Amino acid sequence: MIGCTTLGSLTQLRDYTSHRISSWDTKGGNADFWRIAAGEKRVLARIEGPGCIKHIWMTLGIPAEDYCRRIILRIYWDGCPEPSVECPIGDFFGLGHGMRKNFVSAPLQMSPQNGKGFNSWWPMPFQSGAVVEIENQGEGDYSHYFYIDYEKYPAEAVRDLAYFHAQWRREPNTRGWAFENRLPKGDAIHKDPRIQNPSGDANYILCETEGDGVYCGAHLDIDVFERQPNDWYGEGDDMIFIDGEKWPPSLHGTGTEDWFHCAYCPTQEYNAPYHGIILYSGSPGWPWKGKQTVYRYHIEDALRFRKSIKVTIEHGHANKLSNDYSSTAYYYLSKPRRGGPPLPPVQDRLPRPDEKQY
């Protein structure tokens, strides 16, 4: 099958050629990286199609961890003037908070040493061409190592395949009603009429797009930066609205920890191919303190839409909690277009500093 390979399909001698663009030292030395200056925007790969990017590996010699949020990855398909991928580079590879950490999922991994090897296995087909670009929005230079592995096909081979997209979003304070009104713990919250959520209007948006495609999941990065009434960050239902349907949507969940398919307020890191907990930062006195990252990828069960999709989740039950939410969602569309809203400025993307959180 063009653009997609499984273990069982390896015996099929598909009609393609294998290619790579990398940062290798073309002088024959060992300086196998590109030096990217502060403020520089640079094209890593410009590929003529038809073809499909099968794998991307990168590692960054950066002056500070927050460069994972300062460096922007953009990908353009078939001459579309807007990027289908525009994402902070660390977030694109599966972990937010401007962090690097070892983890494994099916489409994305950060590999030893200490998560510094970034890998993406999302297939990314195109008909006439692909452009992969990075921009250093930091104040210092850094070293960029990369492989971009791709296949080239006969003419018209990818005519019916969809284009890969990603979108990054953030709400640095979700402004939950329970915290904003300083409600005490216990029954006072449960007696408040706002404990019901019959619309989903104030939910956090993981992904919103128009077009004909499939949604493939997201990772959600939560920073619990203040104590709150009943401040376990879970219990927020996911609500996924397909093709403009009204509430209640056809896909309605039962709680945040259920959305990423764990259970009972988990405090254990766990990596499975399609779901898990990459990062847990709680403490015995405050189990939900600080930065958390969870994920749910729809690989075996991608969500089909034909006009639009809006993927949302409550921030605490009925949106009662005030936390710092960010996310990266992945999906395919029949035509290339901008992947989500334009990114905010650097200062609005940087993670909340730990020393000022509590």
matplotlib code that plots the C-alpha trace (Angstrom):
import matplotlib.pyplot as plt

x = [0.0, 1.4, 2.4, 1.7, 3.6, 2.8, 4.8, 2.5, 3.0, 6.8, 6.7, 5.0, 7.5, 5.9, 6.9, 9.0, 12.5, 14.1, 15.6, 17.0, 17.9, 20.1, 22.5, 25.6, 28.9, 29.3, 33.0, 33.6, 34.2, 32.2, 30.4, 27.1, 24.8, 23.5, 24.2, 21.0, 21.5, 19.2, 16.3, 17.1, 14.5, 15.9, 14.5, 15.7, 14.2, 12.6, 11.3, 9.6, 6.7, 4.9, 6.2, 5.8, 7.9, 8.1, 10.3, 11.8, 14.6, 16.1, 18.3, 19.1, 22.2, 20.3, 21.4, 18.3, 15.4, 12.8, 14.2, 11.9, 9.2, 11.3, 12.2, 9.3, 8.8, 6.7, 5.8, 4.1, 2.5, 2.1, 2.8, 0.2, 1.3, 0.2, 1.9, -0.1, 2.2, 3.3, 4.3, 7.0, 9.5, 9.4, 5.6, 5.5, 7.5, 5.0, 6.0, 5.1, 6.4, 9.6, 10.9, 12.8, 12.2, 12.4, 9.1, 7.6, 4.4, 3.6, 3.8, 6.2, 9.2, 11.8, 14.8, 17.9, 20.0, 17.3, 14.8, 17.2, 16.5, 13.2, 11.4, 8.2, 6.7, 3.6, 3.3, 3.1, 2.2, 2.3, 1.6, 3.9, 6.2, 7.0, 8.9, 10.2, 11.3, 12.6, 12.8, 14.9, 13.0, 15.5, 18.2, 21.1, 22.4, 22.0, 23.1, 20.4, 21.0, 18.3, 17.3, 14.2, 13.5, 11.0, 9.8, 9.2, 6.5, 5.4, 3.2, -0.4, 0.4, -0.7, -3.7, -6.2, -4.2, -4.8, -2.3, -0.8, -1.6, -0.9, -2.1, -0.7, -2.9, -2.6, -4.6, -2.2, -5.1, -8.4, -10.1, -12.3, -15.3, -14.6, -11.2, -12.2, -14.9, -12.7, -15.3, -14.2, -13.7, -16.5, -20.2, -20.2, -18.9, -21.4, -24.4, -23.4, -25.7, -22.7, -21.6, -23.7, -22.3, -25.1, -23.2, -19.5, -19.1, -16.3, -14.3, -10.7, -10.3, -7.8, -8.4, -10.8, -10.7, -12.9, -12.5, -12.7, -10.4, -9.5, -8.5, -5.6, -5.4, -3.4, -1.2, -2.4, 0.1, -1.3, 0.4, -1.4, 0.1, -2.0, -3.9, -7.6, -10.8, -10.6, -7.6, -7.1, -6.9, -9.1, -12.8, -13.1, -15.2, -14.0, -16.6, -16.0, -18.3, -18.3, -19.6, -21.3, -23.4, -25.0, -24.6, -24.6, -22.1, -21.9, -18.6, -18.9, -16.4, -16.5, -13.4, -9.9, -8.2, -10.7, -9.9, -6.2, -7.4, -6.0, -8.1, -8.6, -6.5, -3.2, 0.1, 2.3, 4.0, 3.0, 3.7, 1.6, 1.5, -1.7, -2.3, -0.5, 1.1, 4.5, 5.0, 3.8, 5.1, 3.1, 4.3, 3.0, 1.6, 0.1, -0.4, -1.4, 1.3, 3.0, 3.5, 1.7, 1.5, -1.0, -1.9, -4.4, -3.7, -6.4, -4.4, -6.5, -9.7, -9.1, -12.2, -13.8, -15.3, -16.4, -17.1, -15.5, -14.4, -14.1, -12.3, -12.8, -12.3, -13.4, -10.8, -12.0, -15.6, -17.9, -14.8, -14.4, -10.5, -8.0, -4.9, -2.4, -3.4, -1.5, -1.8, -0.8, -3.3, -2.6, -4.9, -5.2, -7.2, -8.0, -6.5, -3.6, -4.5, -3.2, -2.9, -4.7, -4.5, -1.2, 1.2, 1.4, 4.6, 7.5, 6.7, 3.2, 4.5, 7.1, 6.4, 5.5, 8.7, 8.7, 10.2, 7.3, 4.5, 3.5]
y = [0.0, 3.4, 5.6, 3.1, 0.0, -2.7, -5.7, -7.9, -5.8, -6.1, -9.1, -6.9, -5.5, -2.0, 0.3, 3.0, 4.3, 5.1, 8.5, 10.6, 14.2, 14.7, 17.1, 15.0, 16.8, 17.0, 17.7, 14.2, 15.3, 14.7, 18.0, 16.3, 19.2, 22.5, 25.6, 27.6, 31.2, 33.1, 34.4, 32.3, 30.5, 27.6, 25.0, 21.5, 19.7, 20.5, 17.4, 17.0, 14.5, 12.3, 10.8, 10.2, 11.2, 8.0, 9.0, 12.0, 12.0, 15.0, 16.0, 19.5, 21.0, 23.8, 26.3, 25.8, 23.3, 26.0, 26.0, 23.1, 25.8, 28.5, 26.4, 26.1, 23.2, 24.0, 21.6, 22.6, 20.3, 20.7, 24.4, 25.5, 28.9, 28.1, 25.4, 22.2, 21.8, 24.8, 23.6, 24.1, 21.4, 19.5, 19.4, 18.1, 15.1, 14.2, 16.0, 19.6, 21.8, 22.6, 19.3, 16.2, 12.8, 9.2, 7.8, 5.4, 5.6, 4.1, 7.3, 9.3, 8.7, 10.6, 8.3, 8.1, 10.0, 11.6, 12.1, 13.9, 11.7, 12.8, 10.4, 10.7, 7.8, 9.6, 8.9, 12.2, 11.7, 14.5, 14.8, 17.5, 18.5, 18.9, 21.6, 21.1, 24.3, 25.3, 28.7, 29.6, 32.1, 31.9, 34.4, 32.0, 29.7, 25.9, 22.8, 20.8, 17.2, 15.5, 12.6, 13.0, 9.6, 9.4, 7.4, 8.5, 6.9, 6.8, 9.6, 9.7, 7.1, 9.2, 10.9, 9.6, 9.9, 12.6, 15.2, 15.2, 18.1, 19.1, 21.9, 23.3, 25.1, 26.6, 28.2, 29.3, 29.6, 27.8, 29.9, 27.3, 28.6, 26.7, 28.3, 31.7, 31.9, 30.4, 27.7, 25.4, 21.7, 19.2, 19.6, 23.3, 22.4, 19.6, 21.8, 24.6, 24.7, 25.1, 21.5, 20.5, 21.0, 20.6, 22.3, 21.8, 25.5, 26.3, 23.1, 23.2, 22.7, 20.1, 20.3, 22.2, 22.1, 22.0, 19.6, 15.9, 13.8, 11.6, 12.7, 10.7, 11.9, 14.3, 14.7, 17.0, 18.9, 20.1, 22.3, 22.3, 25.6, 26.3, 24.5, 24.3, 22.7, 19.0, 19.8, 16.4, 17.5, 14.7, 14.1, 16.3, 14.6, 14.6, 15.7, 15.3, 17.1, 15.7, 17.5, 20.3, 18.1, 19.7, 18.6, 15.9, 14.7, 11.2, 10.8, 11.7, 10.5, 9.9, 11.7, 12.9, 9.7, 7.7, 9.7, 8.6, 5.1, 4.9, 4.9, 6.0, 9.2, 7.5, 8.6, 6.1, 6.9, 4.4, 4.2, 2.1, 2.3, 4.4, 5.8, 6.6, 9.0, 10.4, 12.7, 12.7, 15.4, 15.1, 14.8, 13.0, 16.1, 17.3, 14.4, 16.6, 19.3, 20.6, 19.3, 16.3, 14.9, 12.3, 11.1, 9.2, 8.3, 7.0, 4.7, 1.6, 3.7, 7.0, 9.3, 10.0, 13.4, 14.8, 18.5, 19.4, 18.1, 19.8, 17.8, 19.2, 18.2, 19.7, 21.2, 19.4, 18.2, 20.9, 23.1, 24.0, 24.0, 26.6, 24.9, 25.6, 23.5, 23.0, 20.3, 19.0, 17.2, 15.2, 14.6, 14.1, 16.2, 15.6, 19.0, 20.9, 23.9, 25.7, 23.4, 25.3, 28.9, 30.8, 30.3, 33.0, 34.9, 33.2, 34.6, 33.2, 29.7, 29.3, 26.8, 28.2, 28.2, 25.7, 28.0, 30.4, 27.9, 27.3]
z = [0.0, -1.0, 1.9, 4.6, 5.7, 8.3, 9.4, 7.3, 4.1, 4.0, 1.7, -1.0, -3.4, -3.7, -6.5, -4.8, -4.3, -0.9, -0.2, 2.7, 3.4, 6.4, 8.1, 7.2, 6.8, 3.0, 3.4, 4.8, 8.4, 11.6, 11.8, 11.0, 12.0, 10.7, 12.9, 13.1, 14.2, 16.5, 14.5, 11.4, 9.3, 7.3, 4.9, 6.0, 3.0, -0.3, -2.0, -5.3, -5.5, -5.6, -2.4, 1.3, 4.3, 6.3, 9.3, 10.8, 13.4, 15.0, 17.9, 19.1, 20.7, 22.5, 25.1, 27.3, 27.5, 26.6, 23.1, 22.6, 22.6, 20.9, 17.8, 15.3, 12.9, 9.7, 6.9, 3.7, 1.1, -2.7, -2.9, -0.3, 1.0, 4.6, 6.7, 7.5, 10.4, 12.5, 16.0, 18.7, 17.9, 21.2, 21.2, 17.7, 18.8, 21.6, 24.8, 25.8, 28.7, 26.8, 28.0, 26.7, 28.3, 27.3, 26.2, 23.6, 21.7, 18.2, 16.2, 18.3, 20.6, 22.5, 22.9, 25.0, 26.1, 28.3, 25.4, 23.1, 20.1, 18.5, 16.2, 14.2, 12.2, 11.0, 7.2, 5.3, 1.6, -1.0, -4.7, -6.1, -3.3, 0.4, 2.3, 5.8, 7.6, 11.0, 12.6, 15.6, 17.7, 20.5, 21.4, 20.8, 18.1, 18.3, 16.5, 14.5, 13.5, 11.4, 9.1, 6.8, 5.3, 2.4, -0.5, -4.1, -6.3, -9.9, -11.1, -9.7, -7.1, -4.1, -5.8, -3.3, -0.1, 2.6, 3.8, 7.3, 9.6, 13.2, 15.4, 18.7, 21.2, 24.6, 27.4, 30.1, 32.5, 31.8, 34.5, 36.1, 38.0, 41.2, 41.7, 40.4, 43.1, 45.8, 46.6, 49.4, 49.0, 49.5, 49.0, 48.1, 44.7, 44.1, 45.1, 42.6, 39.6, 37.3, 38.1, 35.1, 31.6, 29.0, 26.1, 26.1, 25.1, 27.7, 27.1, 26.2, 22.4, 21.4, 17.6, 15.4, 11.6, 8.5, 5.6, 4.7, 6.8, 9.8, 13.3, 14.8, 18.4, 20.6, 23.6, 26.4, 28.6, 31.9, 34.5, 37.8, 39.0, 42.1, 44.8, 44.1, 45.5, 44.7, 42.4, 40.8, 37.2, 35.8, 35.6, 32.5, 29.8, 26.3, 23.8, 20.0, 17.6, 14.0, 11.0, 13.0, 15.2, 18.3, 22.0, 23.0, 20.5, 19.1, 20.9, 24.6, 27.2, 31.0, 32.4, 31.5, 32.8, 30.8, 27.7, 27.9, 28.9, 32.4, 35.5, 39.1, 39.3, 38.1, 39.5, 37.5, 34.3, 31.6, 27.8, 25.5, 21.7, 21.6, 25.1, 28.3, 30.8, 29.7, 32.6, 36.2, 38.6, 41.7, 45.3, 48.4, 49.9, 46.6, 44.2, 41.2, 41.6, 38.5, 35.0, 33.6, 30.0, 28.8, 25.3, 23.2, 19.6, 17.3, 15.1, 15.0, 15.4, 13.5, 13.7, 10.3, 9.5, 6.1, 6.8, 10.2, 13.6, 17.0, 19.6, 23.2, 26.8, 30.1, 32.4, 35.5, 35.7, 34.1, 33.6, 37.2, 37.4, 36.5, 35.0, 32.2, 29.2, 26.0, 23.4, 20.0, 17.7, 14.6, 11.7, 7.9, 5.4, 1.7, 0.9, 2.5, 4.6, 7.7, 10.7, 13.4, 14.5, 14.0, 16.8, 19.6, 20.2, 22.0, 25.5, 25.2, 24.4, 27.0, 29.9, 33.3, 35.3, 38.1, 40.7, 40.4, 40.3, 43.9]

ax = plt.figure().add_subplot(projection="3d")
ax.plot(x, y, z, "-o")
ax.set_aspect("equal")
plt.show()
